[in-house]
């Protein structure tokens, strides 16, 4: 049995006429009758009752018609999907992002807009640190990443990067901390004797590198009393008075009661969200260029600013 025989069978079943089906298929009647006979022999059942005047489906033929129609429809869809993959209209994109990225209003709008425009491209989303994303991009485990690199980050030639949004690093302190009532920006030197709650260095967090670069420039190494994986946990521990932290200002939208954010002195506290994709991989996954162009176009839309959702 092959798809040609299925097509022939469905045509005869729809026309209930071998001559009518042959005309519809643009073939002569004898080879059509021969293929139906071979199909019946292969299945071991009679599909049609034939007389000189009438062609009717048998019970087996009626059951087979339902399944044959489904098979042909699935095959047509599969062929279409294969055709769409040639120009990237169908496929899968593996997208990674750091914890703070979904808080930017533009990010969910980008995903929603892309899904609406390219419904046949599946988006597989993963939460990874900046370091983990860079490794995954290098190994081909993800297609595109939204990362928060350190201030000294320079993309290798193998990566295509685009700066998307910016916020700033701010000091998080408990509301009863002496610095909570400060009216001026905090100098980093003032934090030299503080206990810090930060991401672990081993996590590959670009934020950790940025913070330690700032403190090194201020002449001290932070005393880390607690390492945590999530900024929500960091802020909860800050609220409990276990230490201070430096976090992106985007987290002002989700900070718990008892935490005060204070601005820091210096332009180096500016932090950025970067989209990165492998220059080689965009030639392999044809859906990737569509996504990159979609993000670039979204950047021109005032709605897709760096405002938090």
Protein Blocks (a to p, Z undefined) as FASTA:
>chain_A
ZZklmmmmmmmmmnopaklmmmmnopafklmmmmmmmmmmmnopafbdcdfkbccddfkl
mmmmmmmmmmmmmmmmmmmmmmmmmnopaccddddddfklmmpmklmmmmmmmmmmmmmb
ccddddddfklmmmmmmnopafbdcddddfklccdfkbccddfbdcdddddddfkbmklm
pcbdcdfklmmmpccddddfklopaklmmmmmmmmmnopacddfbdcfbfklmmmmmmno
paccdddfklmmmccehiacdddedjklpccddddddfklmmmmmmlmmmmmmmmmmmmp
mklccbdZZ
